[in-house]
Amino acid sequence: MELEDYLIEEKPTIMAINFISNTINDILEENFYEIKNGKTDKELLENIMALNFVVEILSNYMKINSEIAYKEIEKSYTD
């Protein structure tokens, strides 16, 4: 039951990280023309891109941990 609890507890965090990542991506897409033409503060752009990269790393780490937990549950599951 411990693994099931882990997965239930982590789901909101995973969803929040995903939402933040998607929001950052949307902002970048909406401002692509300004970014491409150098009309955006370069330091701000670099910070947004770095933040998005960190969020992606965290979400992938959590996804891998969830997959490991699901595999452990699958091993111990009996009908």
Secondary structure, DSSP 8 states (H G I E B T S, - for coil): -HHHHHHHHHHHHHHHHHHHHHHHHHHHHHTHHHHHTT-S-HHHHHHHHHHHHHHHHHHHHHHHHHHHHHHHHHHH---
